[in-house]
Amino acid sequence: MNAPTQSHDHIVKSYDDELKRLTGELQRMGRLALDQLDAAIDAVMARDSHVAMKIVHNDATIDALEHEISHDVVRLLALRQPMARDLRDILAALRIAADIERIGDYAANVAKRSLILNQSAPVQLASALPRLARIAQGLVEDVLVAYRESDADKALEAWARDEELDEQYTGLFRELLTYMMEDPRNITPCTHLLFMAKNLERIGDHATNIAESVYFLVHGAQITQTRRKGDATTVLPLDDPR
């Protein structure tokens, strides 16, 4: 009578161990993406093209991890045929891996733009990028903790905070457009800064995607609230409702 029970317990433990390993790999992947973002902002502010190139090349490591996690998810689905919460665990891992991979891509994009920006004279408004990056980093860090701890409330709080990042992005968007209109020589560097700022705003969007995955993982239901958006750039600066 004990043999089937022991076999079942072994299978359950083996499955739990695989899920823990998957969660650990996602946390490692998220840390790499955050390190990439931090280094990218440092490279922008220091106008360090050598570091920027390293960041671009290092993006392949995050891509490889995402591919490995996707492979593990497919294997778990095939071998374990999970149901209910177990299935949500695996699907959440797949979605979160894809979002972290995109966060890494956006960090690399910031580094790529800095290579071009370094060919122009320094732009004063570049100093606003670290503020955007700190907010984006905070969101990503919080949703990764929420995922590790299966904390839907923490995920929901971070999800709502993305509005702050949108508002900061809109403010910088306005400033950069004004700067370009004041002096046409600012157009090229400010355009690159606009793209960098948009990359940071998009990192926040992927953080909210992770938050939604965590919420669904815990509750088995989607967030029913409507997220407020602080990005008003779709109507700036020349749209006139009159």
Secondary structure, DSSP 8 states (H G I E B T S, - for coil): -HHHHHHHHHHHHHHHHHHHHHHHHHHHHHHHHHHHHHHHHHHHHHT-HHHHHHHHHHHHHHHHHHHHHHHHHHHHHHHH---HHHHHHHHHHHHHHHHHHHHHHHHHHHHHHHHHHTTS---GGGGGHHHHHHHHHHHHHHHHHHHHHT-HHHHHHHHHHHHHHHHHHHHHHHHHHHHHHH-GGGHHHHHHHHHHHHHHHHHHHHHHHHHHHHHHHHHSS---S-------GGG-SS----
